Amino acid sequence: MGKVIGRLTVYFEDPFWVGIFECIEDEKLSVCKVTFGVEPKDYEIQEFIIKNYYSLQFSPAVTTVVKETKKNPKRMQREAKKQLRNTGIGTKSQEALKLQHEQNKQERKIKSKEQKEAEQQRLFELKQRKKLEKHKGH
């Protein structure tokens, strides 16, 4: 088993605060989007992660490149500040979210199509029964 990298990005997407969970495992990126509503405090985010992390629905995995380099601690601090200033999500994350959205859309289409066909079949059978009852008396 390889190294697992987890990252949470919280940003404001009008009118709500949104969190993007990224999980990189064996050079595969999967993403989950969570809407917080009002601006979450650090302790609220920590509680959310502890309580709900295992129930999150991550997108299908997308291959990505992970660079293994040792970094200077000061450089890491600068990059952390830079990431805090940046808003939005990476393109790989967007791609993974879009893939998850499309998958959910397909499932919804299939389910609604089945429901519509079942309703049509029920109405057809009802018409047939009424037709038979009409001709029973003669």
N, CA, C and O atoms as a GROMACS GRO file, in nm:
protein
  552
    1MET      N    1   0.084  -0.118   0.000
    1MET     CA    2   0.000   0.000   0.000
    1MET      C    3   0.088   0.123   0.000
    1MET      O    4   0.186   0.130   0.074
    2GLY      N    5   0.053   0.220  -0.083
    2GLY     CA    6   0.132   0.342  -0.097
    2GLY      C    7   0.092   0.448   0.002
    2GLY      O    8   0.017   0.425   0.097
    3LYS      N    9   0.144   0.564  -0.024
    3LYS     CA   10   0.119   0.680   0.060
    3LYS      C   11  -0.017   0.742   0.026
    3LYS      O   12  -0.054   0.750  -0.091
    4VAL      N   13  -0.090   0.785   0.128
    4VAL     CA   14  -0.220   0.849   0.108
    4VAL      C   15  -0.208   0.996   0.149
    4VAL      O   16  -0.162   1.027   0.259
    5ILE      N   17  -0.248   1.084   0.059
    5ILE     CA   18  -0.242   1.227   0.085
    5ILE      C   19  -0.384   1.281   0.088
    5ILE      O   20  -0.461   1.256  -0.004
    6GLY      N   21  -0.417   1.354   0.192
    6GLY     CA   22  -0.549   1.414   0.204
    6GLY      C   23  -0.537   1.565   0.214
    6GLY      O   24  -0.444   1.617   0.276
    7ARG      N   25  -0.630   1.635   0.153
    7ARG     CA   26  -0.626   1.782   0.154
    7ARG      C   27  -0.769   1.834   0.158
    7ARG      O   28  -0.857   1.780   0.091
    8LEU      N   29  -0.790   1.938   0.236
    8LEU     CA   30  -0.921   2.003   0.242
    8LEU      C   31  -0.902   2.150   0.207
    8LEU      O   32  -0.820   2.219   0.266
    9THR      N   33  -0.980   2.196   0.110
    9THR     CA   34  -0.978   2.336   0.070
    9THR      C   35  -1.116   2.393   0.097
    9THR      O   36  -1.216   2.341   0.047
   10VAL      N   37  -1.122   2.500   0.176
   10VAL     CA   38  -1.249   2.565   0.207
   10VAL      C   39  -1.247   2.703   0.142
   10VAL      O   40  -1.153   2.780   0.160
   11TYR      N   41  -1.351   2.733   0.065
   11TYR     CA   42  -1.359   2.864  -0.002
   11TYR      C   43  -1.504   2.909  -0.010
   11TYR      O   44  -1.596   2.831   0.012
   12PHE      N   45  -1.521   3.036  -0.043
   12PHE     CA   46  -1.654   3.094  -0.051
   12PHE      C   47  -1.703   3.090  -0.194
   12PHE      O   48  -1.642   3.150  -0.283
   13GLU      N   49  -1.814   3.020  -0.217
   13GLU     CA   50  -1.877   3.013  -0.349
   13GLU      C   51  -2.017   3.069  -0.328
   13GLU      O   52  -2.105   3.001  -0.274
   14ASP      N   53  -2.037   3.192  -0.371
   14ASP     CA   54  -2.158   3.268  -0.340
   14ASP      C   55  -2.283   3.183  -0.352
   14ASP      O   56  -2.302   3.127  -0.460
   15PRO      N   57  -2.368   3.168  -0.258
   15PRO     CA   58  -2.379   3.232  -0.127
   15PRO      C   59  -2.331   3.143  -0.011
   15PRO      O   60  -2.355   3.177   0.104
   16PHE      N   61  -2.264   3.030  -0.038
   16PHE     CA   62  -2.226   2.937   0.068
   16PHE      C   63  -2.076   2.916   0.075
   16PHE      O   64  -2.003   2.949  -0.019
   17TRP      N   65  -2.031   2.862   0.188
   17TRP     CA   66  -1.893   2.818   0.203
   17TRP      C   67  -1.887   2.670   0.163
   17TRP      O   68  -1.971   2.590   0.204
   18VAL      N   69  -1.789   2.637   0.084
   18VAL     CA   70  -1.778   2.502   0.027
   18VAL      C   71  -1.642   2.443   0.064
   18VAL      O   72  -1.541   2.514   0.067
   19GLY      N   73  -1.642   2.315   0.093
   19GLY     CA   74  -1.518   2.243   0.121
   19GLY      C   75  -1.495   2.136   0.016
   19GLY      O   76  -1.587   2.063  -0.021
   20ILE      N   77  -1.371   2.128  -0.033
   20ILE     CA   78  -1.333   2.025  -0.131
   20ILE      C   79  -1.233   1.931  -0.063
   20ILE      O   80  -1.122   1.972  -0.028
   21PHE      N   81  -1.274   1.806  -0.044
   21PHE     CA   82  -1.186   1.705   0.010
   21PHE      C   83  -1.117   1.636  -0.106
   21PHE      O   84  -1.183   1.583  -0.196
   22GLU      N   85  -0.984   1.635  -0.106
   22GLU     CA   86  -0.906   1.565  -0.210
   22GLU      C   87  -0.831   1.451  -0.142
   22GLU      O   88  -0.771   1.470  -0.036
   23CYS      N   89  -0.835   1.335  -0.203
   23CYS     CA   90  -0.765   1.219  -0.150
   23CYS      C   91  -0.682   1.158  -0.263
   23CYS      O   92  -0.737   1.114  -0.364
   24ILE      N   93  -0.550   1.156  -0.245
   24ILE     CA   94  -0.460   1.099  -0.346
   24ILE      C   95  -0.403   0.970  -0.288
   24ILE      O   96  -0.334   0.971  -0.187
   25GLU      N   97  -0.435   0.859  -0.356
   25GLU     CA   98  -0.387   0.729  -0.312
   25GLU      C   99  -0.342   0.650  -0.434
   25GLU      O  100  -0.418   0.633  -0.529
   26ASP      N  101  -0.220   0.601  -0.431
   26ASP     CA  102  -0.162   0.526  -0.543
   26ASP      C  103  -0.173   0.604  -0.673
   26ASP      O  104  -0.212   0.549  -0.776
   27GLU      N  105  -0.139   0.732  -0.669
   27GLU     CA  106  -0.140   0.822  -0.785
   27GLU      C  107  -0.278   0.834  -0.849
   27GLU      O  108  -0.290   0.855  -0.970
   28LYS      N  109  -0.383   0.820  -0.769
   28LYS     CA  110  -0.520   0.838  -0.816
   28LYS      C  111  -0.587   0.941  -0.726
   28LYS      O  112  -0.584   0.929  -0.603
   29LEU      N  113  -0.648   1.040  -0.788
   29LEU     CA  114  -0.714   1.148  -0.716
   29LEU      C  115  -0.864   1.127  -0.715
   29LEU      O  116  -0.925   1.106  -0.820
   30SER      N  117  -0.924   1.134  -0.596
   30SER     CA  118  -1.070   1.133  -0.586
   30SER      C  119  -1.109   1.252  -0.499
   30SER      O  120  -1.037   1.290  -0.407
   31VAL      N  121  -1.226   1.309  -0.530
   31VAL     CA  122  -1.266   1.436  -0.471
   31VAL      C  123  -1.410   1.427  -0.420
   31VAL      O  124  -1.491   1.351  -0.472
   32CYS      N  125  -1.439   1.505  -0.316
   32CYS     CA  126  -1.574   1.516  -0.263
   32CYS      C  127  -1.600   1.662  -0.230
   32CYS      O  128  -1.515   1.730  -0.173
   33LYS      N  129  -1.719   1.710  -0.265
   33LYS     CA  130  -1.756   1.849  -0.239
   33LYS      C  131  -1.860   1.852  -0.128
   33LYS      O  132  -1.958   1.777  -0.131
   34VAL      N  133  -1.838   1.941  -0.030
   34VAL     CA  134  -1.929   1.954   0.084
   34VAL      C  135  -1.967   2.101   0.098
   34VAL      O  136  -1.880   2.188   0.094
   35THR      N  137  -2.096   2.129   0.115
   35THR     CA  138  -2.142   2.266   0.135
   35THR      C  139  -2.162   2.288   0.285
   35THR      O  140  -2.236   2.214   0.350
   36PHE      N  141  -2.095   2.391   0.339
   36PHE     CA  142  -2.103   2.419   0.482
   36PHE      C  143  -2.212   2.518   0.518
   36PHE      O  144  -2.266   2.511   0.628
   37GLY      N  145  -2.245   2.609   0.429
   37GLY     CA  146  -2.343   2.713   0.461
   37GLY      C  147  -2.269   2.836   0.511
   37GLY      O  148  -2.204   2.904   0.432
   38VAL      N  149  -2.278   2.866   0.642
   38VAL     CA  150  -2.207   2.980   0.698
   38VAL      C  151  -2.059   2.945   0.710
   38VAL      O  152  -2.021   2.828   0.704
   39GLU      N  153  -1.976   3.048   0.728
   39GLU     CA  154  -1.832   3.025   0.736
   39GLU      C  155  -1.800   2.935   0.855
   39GLU      O  156  -1.830   2.971   0.969
   40PRO      N  157  -1.738   2.819   0.830
   40PRO     CA  158  -1.709   2.726   0.939
   40PRO      C  159  -1.584   2.768   1.015
   40PRO      O  160  -1.487   2.816   0.956
   41LYS      N  161  -1.585   2.750   1.144
   41LYS     CA  162  -1.467   2.774   1.228
   41LYS      C  163  -1.377   2.651   1.219
   41LYS      O  164  -1.420   2.545   1.174
   42ASP      N  165  -1.251   2.666   1.262
   42ASP     CA  166  -1.156   2.556   1.256
   42ASP      C  167  -1.204   2.435   1.334
   42ASP      O  168  -1.194   2.322   1.287
   43TYR      N  169  -1.256   2.459   1.454
   43TYR     CA  170  -1.300   2.347   1.536
   43TYR      C  171  -1.423   2.280   1.475
   43TYR      O  172  -1.441   2.159   1.491
   44GLU      N  173  -1.509   2.356   1.405
   44GLU     CA  174  -1.626   2.296   1.339
   44GLU      C  175  -1.581   2.206   1.223
   44GLU      O  176  -1.638   2.099   1.201
   45ILE      N  177  -1.480   2.251   1.150
   45ILE     CA  178  -1.426   2.169   1.040
   45ILE      C  179  -1.367   2.041   1.096
   45ILE      O  180  -1.388   1.933   1.041
   46GLN      N  181  -1.292   2.053   1.206
   46GLN     CA  182  -1.231   1.935   1.267
   46GLN      C  183  -1.339   1.836   1.313
   46GLN      O  184  -1.326   1.716   1.290
   47GLU      N  185  -1.445   1.886   1.377
   47GLU     CA  186  -1.555   1.798   1.419
   47GLU      C  187  -1.621   1.732   1.299
   47GLU      O  188  -1.654   1.614   1.304
   48PHE      N  189  -1.641   1.810   1.192
   48PHE     CA  190  -1.704   1.755   1.071
   48PHE      C  191  -1.620   1.641   1.014
   48PHE      O  192  -1.673   1.536   0.976
   49ILE      N  193  -1.489   1.662   1.008
   49ILE     CA  194  -1.400   1.559   0.954
   49ILE      C  195  -1.406   1.433   1.041
   49ILE      O  196  -1.415   1.322   0.989
   50ILE      N  197  -1.401   1.451   1.171
   50ILE     CA  198  -1.404   1.336   1.263
   50ILE      C  199  -1.534   1.258   1.250
   50ILE      O  200  -1.533   1.135   1.246
   51LYS      N  201  -1.647   1.329   1.243
   51LYS     CA  202  -1.777   1.262   1.241
   51LYS      C  203  -1.816   1.209   1.104
   51LYS      O  204  -1.876   1.101   1.094
   52ASN      N  205  -1.785   1.282   0.997
   52ASN     CA  206  -1.844   1.250   0.867
   52ASN      C  207  -1.747   1.205   0.758
   52ASN      O  208  -1.791   1.177   0.647
   53TYR      N  209  -1.618   1.196   0.786
   53TYR     CA  210  -1.523   1.166   0.679
   53TYR      C  211  -1.552   1.033   0.611
   53TYR      O  212  -1.545   1.023   0.488
   54TYR      N  213  -1.584   0.931   0.689
   54TYR     CA  214  -1.604   0.797   0.630
   54TYR      C  215  -1.738   0.783   0.559
   54TYR      O  216  -1.759   0.685   0.487
   55SER      N  217  -1.827   0.878   0.577
   55SER     CA  218  -1.955   0.871   0.506
   55SER      C  219  -1.957   0.961   0.382
   55SER      O  220  -2.058   0.968   0.313
   56LEU      N  221  -1.845   1.029   0.353
   56LEU     CA  222  -1.838   1.114   0.234
   56LEU      C  223  -1.837   1.028   0.109
   56LEU      O  224  -1.782   0.918   0.108
   57GLN      N  225  -1.899   1.080   0.003
   57GLN     CA  226  -1.903   1.008  -0.124
   57GLN      C  227  -1.802   1.071  -0.219
   57GLN      O  228  -1.826   1.178  -0.275
   58PHE      N  229  -1.688   1.005  -0.235
   58PHE     CA  230  -1.583   1.055  -0.322
   58PHE      C  231  -1.612   1.019  -0.467
   58PHE      O  232  -1.679   0.920  -0.496
   59SER      N  233  -1.560   1.102  -0.557
   59SER     CA  234  -1.579   1.079  -0.700
   59SER      C  235  -1.494   0.960  -0.744
   59SER      O  236  -1.407   0.915  -0.669
   60PRO      N  237  -1.519   0.909  -0.865
   60PRO     CA  238  -1.431   0.804  -0.918
   60PRO      C  239  -1.288   0.856  -0.931
   60PRO      O  240  -1.266   0.975  -0.955
   61ALA      N  241  -1.192   0.769  -0.916
   61ALA     CA  242  -1.051   0.809  -0.916
   61ALA      C  243  -1.005   0.852  -1.054
   61ALA      O  244  -1.042   0.794  -1.156
   62VAL      N  245  -0.922   0.957  -1.055
   62VAL     CA  246  -0.861   1.009  -1.177
   62VAL      C  247  -0.711   1.002  -1.158
   62VAL      O  248  -0.661   1.040  -1.052
   63THR      N  249  -0.638   0.956  -1.258
   63THR     CA  250  -0.493   0.946  -1.242
   63THR      C  251  -0.431   1.085  -1.236
   63THR      O  252  -0.475   1.178  -1.304
   64THR      N  253  -0.328   1.097  -1.153
   64THR     CA  254  -0.258   1.224  -1.136
   64THR      C  255  -0.112   1.196  -1.107
   64THR      O  256  -0.074   1.084  -1.072
   65VAL      N  257  -0.029   1.298  -1.122
   65VAL     CA  258   0.114   1.285  -1.096
   65VAL      C  259   0.143   1.343  -0.959
   65VAL      O  260   0.105   1.456  -0.929
   66VAL      N  261   0.213   1.264  -0.874
   66VAL     CA  262   0.250   1.309  -0.741
   66VAL      C  263   0.401   1.324  -0.737
   66VAL      O  264   0.475   1.229  -0.765
   67LYS      N  265   0.447   1.443  -0.703
   67LYS     CA  266   0.591   1.468  -0.698
   67LYS      C  267   0.640   1.450  -0.555
   67LYS      O  268   0.584   1.506  -0.461
   68GLU      N  269   0.746   1.370  -0.539
   68GLU     CA  270   0.806   1.347  -0.408
   68GLU      C  271   0.931   1.432  -0.396
   68GLU      O  272   1.034   1.399  -0.454
   69THR      N  273   0.924   1.542  -0.323
   69THR     CA  274   1.041   1.627  -0.302
   69THR      C  275   1.043   1.673  -0.157
   69THR      O  276   0.938   1.696  -0.096
   70LYS      N  277   1.162   1.687  -0.102
   70LYS     CA  278   1.178   1.742   0.032
   70LYS      C  279   1.177   1.894   0.018
   70LYS      O  280   1.241   1.948  -0.072
   71LYS      N  281   1.106   1.962   0.108
   71LYS     CA  282   1.096   2.106   0.098
   71LYS      C  283   1.148   2.172   0.225
   71LYS      O  284   1.142   2.117   0.335
   72ASN      N  285   1.199   2.290   0.206
   72ASN     CA  286   1.243   2.374   0.315
   72ASN      C  287   1.121   2.415   0.397
   72ASN      O  288   1.020   2.453   0.338
   73PRO      N  289   1.126   2.409   0.529
   73PRO     CA  290   1.010   2.445   0.611
   73PRO      C  291   0.958   2.587   0.585
   73PRO      O  292   0.837   2.610   0.585
   74LYS      N  293   1.050   2.682   0.562
   74LYS     CA  294   1.006   2.820   0.534
   74LYS      C  295   0.930   2.825   0.401
   74LYS      O  296   0.831   2.897   0.388
   75ARG      N  297   0.979   2.749   0.303
   75ARG     CA  298   0.911   2.745   0.173
   75ARG      C  299   0.771   2.686   0.190
   75ARG      O  300   0.675   2.734   0.130
   76MET      N  301   0.761   2.582   0.274
   76MET     CA  302   0.630   2.521   0.298
   76MET      C  303   0.535   2.621   0.363
   76MET      O  304   0.416   2.624   0.330
   77GLN      N  305   0.587   2.704   0.457
   77GLN     CA  306   0.504   2.807   0.520
   77GLN      C  307   0.454   2.907   0.416
   77GLN      O  308   0.337   2.945   0.416
   78ARG      N  309   0.544   2.949   0.328
   78ARG     CA  310   0.506   3.045   0.222
   78ARG      C  311   0.399   2.985   0.132
   78ARG      O  312   0.304   3.053   0.095
   79GLU      N  313   0.415   2.859   0.096
   79GLU     CA  314   0.318   2.793   0.008
   79GLU      C  315   0.182   2.778   0.079
   79GLU      O  316   0.077   2.791   0.016
   80ALA      N  317   0.186   2.750   0.210
   80ALA     CA  318   0.060   2.740   0.284
   80ALA      C  319  -0.012   2.874   0.285
   80ALA      O  320  -0.134   2.879   0.265
   81LYS      N  321   0.062   2.983   0.308
   81LYS     CA  322   0.000   3.117   0.304
   81LYS      C  323  -0.055   3.147   0.165
   81LYS      O  324  -0.162   3.205   0.152
   82LYS      N  325   0.020   3.106   0.062
   82LYS     CA  326  -0.024   3.129  -0.076
   82LYS      C  327  -0.153   3.052  -0.104
   82LYS      O  328  -0.243   3.105  -0.169
   83GLN      N  329  -0.161   2.929  -0.058
   83GLN     CA  330  -0.281   2.849  -0.078
   83GLN      C  331  -0.400   2.907  -0.005
   83GLN      O  332  -0.513   2.899  -0.053
   84LEU      N  333  -0.375   2.966   0.113
   84LEU     CA  334  -0.484   3.028   0.187
   84LEU      C  335  -0.538   3.150   0.112
   84LEU      O  336  -0.657   3.179   0.118
   85ARG      N  337  -0.451   3.221   0.042
   85ARG     CA  338  -0.493   3.337  -0.034
   85ARG      C  339  -0.568   3.297  -0.160
   85ARG      O  340  -0.663   3.365  -0.199
   86ASN      N  341  -0.526   3.188  -0.223
   86ASN     CA  342  -0.591   3.143  -0.347
   86ASN      C  343  -0.730   3.088  -0.318
   86ASN      O  344  -0.752   3.022  -0.216
   87THR      N  345  -0.823   3.116  -0.409
   87THR     CA  346  -0.956   3.058  -0.396
   87THR      C  347  -0.978   2.967  -0.516
   87THR      O  348  -0.914   2.982  -0.620
   88GLY      N  349  -1.068   2.873  -0.500
   88GLY     CA  350  -1.098   2.782  -0.610
   88GLY      C  351  -1.028   2.650  -0.590
   88GLY      O  352  -0.960   2.627  -0.491
   89ILE      N  353  -1.047   2.562  -0.688
   89ILE     CA  354  -0.993   2.427  -0.679
   89ILE      C  355  -0.911   2.396  -0.803
   89ILE      O  356  -0.925   2.461  -0.907
   90GLY      N  357  -0.825   2.296  -0.791
   90GLY     CA  358  -0.740   2.258  -0.903
   90GLY      C  359  -0.820   2.195  -1.015
   90GLY      O  360  -0.931   2.146  -0.994
   91THR      N  361  -0.764   2.194  -1.135
   91THR     CA  362  -0.835   2.141  -1.251
   91THR      C  363  -0.860   1.991  -1.238
   91THR      O  364  -0.964   1.942  -1.282
   92LYS      N  365  -0.766   1.918  -1.179
   92LYS     CA  366  -0.787   1.773  -1.160
   92LYS      C  367  -0.906   1.750  -1.067
   92LYS      O  368  -0.987   1.660  -1.089
   93SER      N  369  -0.916   1.833  -0.964
   93SER     CA  370  -1.028   1.820  -0.871
   93SER      C  371  -1.159   1.852  -0.941
   93SER      O  372  -1.259   1.783  -0.922
   94GLN      N  373  -1.158   1.956  -1.024
   94GLN     CA  374  -1.278   1.992  -1.099
   94GLN      C  375  -1.318   1.878  -1.191
   94GLN      O  376  -1.436   1.847  -1.206
   95GLU      N  377  -1.219   1.817  -1.253
   95GLU     CA  378  -1.245   1.705  -1.344
   95GLU      C  379  -1.308   1.588  -1.270
   95GLU      O  380  -1.403   1.526  -1.318
   96ALA      N  381  -1.255   1.558  -1.151
   96ALA     CA  382  -1.309   1.448  -1.072
   96ALA      C  383  -1.452   1.479  -1.025
   96ALA      O  384  -1.538   1.391  -1.028
   97LEU      N  385  -1.477   1.603  -0.984
   97LEU     CA  386  -1.612   1.642  -0.943
   97LEU      C  387  -1.709   1.634  -1.059
   97LEU      O  388  -1.823   1.588  -1.042
   98LYS      N  389  -1.666   1.677  -1.177
   98LYS     CA  390  -1.751   1.672  -1.295
   98LYS      C  391  -1.785   1.526  -1.328
   98LYS      O  392  -1.898   1.495  -1.364
   99LEU      N  393  -1.686   1.438  -1.316
   99LEU     CA  394  -1.707   1.297  -1.342
   99LEU      C  395  -1.810   1.239  -1.245
   99LEU      O  396  -1.898   1.163  -1.285
  100GLN      N  397  -1.799   1.276  -1.116
  100GLN     CA  398  -1.896   1.229  -1.016
  100GLN      C  399  -2.035   1.284  -1.049
  100GLN      O  400  -2.134   1.212  -1.038
  101HIS      N  401  -2.042   1.410  -1.088
  101HIS     CA  402  -2.171   1.472  -1.121
  101HIS      C  403  -2.236   1.401  -1.239
  101HIS      O  404  -2.356   1.374  -1.237
  102GLU      N  405  -2.158   1.371  -1.342
  102GLU     CA  406  -2.210   1.301  -1.460
  102GLU      C  407  -2.260   1.161  -1.423
  102GLU      O  408  -2.362   1.115  -1.473
  103GLN      N  409  -2.186   1.095  -1.335
  103GLN     CA  410  -2.225   0.960  -1.292
  103GLN      C  411  -2.360   0.965  -1.219
  103GLN      O  412  -2.448   0.884  -1.244
  104ASN      N  413  -2.374   1.062  -1.128
  104ASN     CA  414  -2.501   1.078  -1.055
  104ASN      C  415  -2.614   1.111  -1.152
  104ASN      O  416  -2.727   1.063  -1.134
  105LYS      N  417  -2.586   1.191  -1.253
  105LYS     CA  418  -2.685   1.231  -1.352
  105LYS      C  419  -2.735   1.108  -1.429
  105LYS      O  420  -2.855   1.093  -1.452
  106GLN      N  421  -2.641   1.021  -1.470
  106GLN     CA  422  -2.678   0.899  -1.542
  106GLN      C  423  -2.767   0.809  -1.456
  106GLN      O  424  -2.867   0.756  -1.503
  107GLU      N  425  -2.729   0.793  -1.328
  107GLU     CA  426  -2.809   0.710  -1.238
  107GLU      C  427  -2.950   0.766  -1.223
  107GLU      O  428  -3.048   0.692  -1.222
  108ARG      N  429  -2.960   0.898  -1.210
  108ARG     CA  430  -3.090   0.964  -1.196
  108ARG      C  431  -3.174   0.943  -1.321
  108ARG      O  432  -3.294   0.917  -1.311
  109LYS      N  433  -3.112   0.954  -1.440
  109LYS     CA  434  -3.184   0.934  -1.565
  109LYS      C  435  -3.240   0.793  -1.574
  109LYS      O  436  -3.356   0.774  -1.611
  110ILE      N  437  -3.158   0.694  -1.539
  110ILE     CA  438  -3.200   0.555  -1.547
  110ILE      C  439  -3.317   0.530  -1.452
  110ILE      O  440  -3.416   0.466  -1.489
  111LYS      N  441  -3.306   0.582  -1.329
  111LYS     CA  442  -3.411   0.562  -1.231
  111LYS      C  443  -3.542   0.627  -1.275
  111LYS      O  444  -3.648   0.566  -1.262
  112SER      N  445  -3.536   0.750  -1.327
  112SER     CA  446  -3.658   0.819  -1.369
  112SER      C  447  -3.720   0.751  -1.491
  112SER      O  448  -3.842   0.747  -1.505
  113LYS      N  449  -3.636   0.697  -1.580
  113LYS     CA  450  -3.687   0.627  -1.698
  113LYS      C  451  -3.762   0.501  -1.655
  113LYS      O  452  -3.869   0.471  -1.709
  114GLU      N  453  -3.707   0.428  -1.560
  114GLU     CA  454  -3.774   0.308  -1.510
  114GLU      C  455  -3.907   0.343  -1.445
  114GLU      O  456  -4.006   0.273  -1.465
  115GLN      N  457  -3.910   0.451  -1.367
  115GLN     CA  458  -4.034   0.492  -1.303
  115GLN      C  459  -4.139   0.531  -1.407
  115GLN      O  460  -4.257   0.497  -1.393
  116LYS      N  461  -4.097   0.601  -1.510
  116LYS     CA  462  -4.189   0.645  -1.615
  116LYS      C  463  -4.245   0.524  -1.689
  116LYS      O  464  -4.365   0.519  -1.717
  117GLU      N  465  -4.160   0.426  -1.721
  117GLU     CA  466  -4.206   0.306  -1.790
  117GLU      C  467  -4.304   0.226  -1.702
  117GLU      O  468  -4.403   0.173  -1.752
  118ALA      N  469  -4.274   0.218  -1.572
  118ALA     CA  470  -4.363   0.146  -1.481
  118ALA      C  471  -4.499   0.214  -1.475
  118ALA      O  472  -4.602   0.147  -1.472
  119GLU      N  473  -4.501   0.347  -1.472
  119GLU     CA  474  -4.627   0.422  -1.470
  119GLU      C  475  -4.707   0.400  -1.598
  119GLU      O  476  -4.828   0.382  -1.595
  120GLN      N  477  -4.637   0.403  -1.714
  120GLN     CA  478  -4.703   0.380  -1.841
  120GLN      C  479  -4.762   0.239  -1.846
  120GLN      O  480  -4.874   0.221  -1.894
  121GLN      N  481  -4.688   0.140  -1.798
  121GLN     CA  482  -4.736   0.002  -1.796
  121GLN      C  483  -4.859  -0.010  -1.708
  121GLN      O  484  -4.954  -0.078  -1.744
  122ARG      N  485  -4.858   0.056  -1.592
  122ARG     CA  486  -4.972   0.052  -1.500
  122ARG      C  487  -5.096   0.114  -1.565
  122ARG      O  488  -5.206   0.060  -1.555
  123LEU      N  489  -5.078   0.229  -1.632
  123LEU     CA  490  -5.190   0.294  -1.700
  123LEU      C  491  -5.244   0.207  -1.813
  123LEU      O  492  -5.366   0.200  -1.833
  124PHE      N  493  -5.156   0.142  -1.888
  124PHE     CA  494  -5.197   0.055  -1.997
  124PHE      C  495  -5.282  -0.061  -1.944
  124PHE      O  496  -5.387  -0.093  -1.999
  125GLU      N  497  -5.234  -0.124  -1.836
  125GLU     CA  498  -5.308  -0.235  -1.777
  125GLU      C  499  -5.444  -0.188  -1.725
  125GLU      O  500  -5.543  -0.261  -1.735
  126LEU      N  501  -5.450  -0.069  -1.668
  126LEU     CA  502  -5.575  -0.012  -1.619
  126LEU      C  503  -5.673   0.008  -1.734
  126LEU      O  504  -5.792  -0.023  -1.721
  127LYS      N  505  -5.626   0.060  -1.847
  127LYS     CA  506  -5.710   0.078  -1.966
  127LYS      C  507  -5.762  -0.056  -2.016
  127LYS      O  508  -5.880  -0.069  -2.049
  128GLN      N  509  -5.674  -0.155  -2.020
  128GLN     CA  510  -5.716  -0.288  -2.069
  128GLN      C  511  -5.824  -0.346  -1.978
  128GLN      O  512  -5.923  -0.403  -2.026
  129ARG      N  513  -5.806  -0.332  -1.847
  129ARG     CA  514  -5.904  -0.383  -1.752
  129ARG      C  515  -6.039  -0.313  -1.771
  129ARG      O  516  -6.144  -0.378  -1.770
  130LYS      N  517  -6.037  -0.181  -1.788
  130LYS     CA  518  -6.160  -0.105  -1.809
  130LYS      C  519  -6.229  -0.149  -1.938
  130LYS      O  520  -6.351  -0.161  -1.943
  131LYS      N  521  -6.150  -0.172  -2.042
  131LYS     CA  522  -6.204  -0.213  -2.171
  131LYS      C  523  -6.274  -0.349  -2.158
  131LYS      O  524  -6.382  -0.369  -2.212
  132LEU      N  525  -6.209  -0.442  -2.084
  132LEU     CA  526  -6.268  -0.574  -2.064
  132LEU      C  527  -6.397  -0.564  -1.984
  132LEU      O  528  -6.494  -0.633  -2.015
  133GLU      N  529  -6.399  -0.482  -1.881
  133GLU     CA  530  -6.518  -0.467  -1.798
  133GLU      C  531  -6.634  -0.404  -1.878
  133GLU      O  532  -6.750  -0.437  -1.854
  134LYS      N  533  -6.603  -0.318  -1.972
  134LYS     CA  534  -6.704  -0.255  -2.056
  134LYS      C  535  -6.778  -0.359  -2.140
  134LYS      O  536  -6.899  -0.352  -2.156
  135HIS      N  537  -6.702  -0.455  -2.192
  135HIS     CA  538  -6.759  -0.554  -2.284
  135HIS      C  539  -6.813  -0.677  -2.213
  135HIS      O  540  -6.868  -0.766  -2.278
  136LYS      N  541  -6.800  -0.686  -2.082
  136LYS     CA  542  -6.843  -0.803  -2.007
  136LYS      C  543  -6.995  -0.821  -2.010
  136LYS      O  544  -7.042  -0.935  -2.015
  137GLY      N  545  -7.070  -0.714  -2.006
  137GLY     CA  546  -7.214  -0.722  -1.996
  137GLY      C  547  -7.280  -0.772  -2.124
  137GLY      O  548  -7.392  -0.821  -2.117
  138HIS      N  549  -7.219  -0.762  -2.238
  138HIS     CA  550  -7.281  -0.798  -2.365
  138HIS      C  551  -7.251  -0.938  -2.406
  138HIS      O  552  -7.297  -0.983  -2.511
   0.00000   0.00000   0.00000
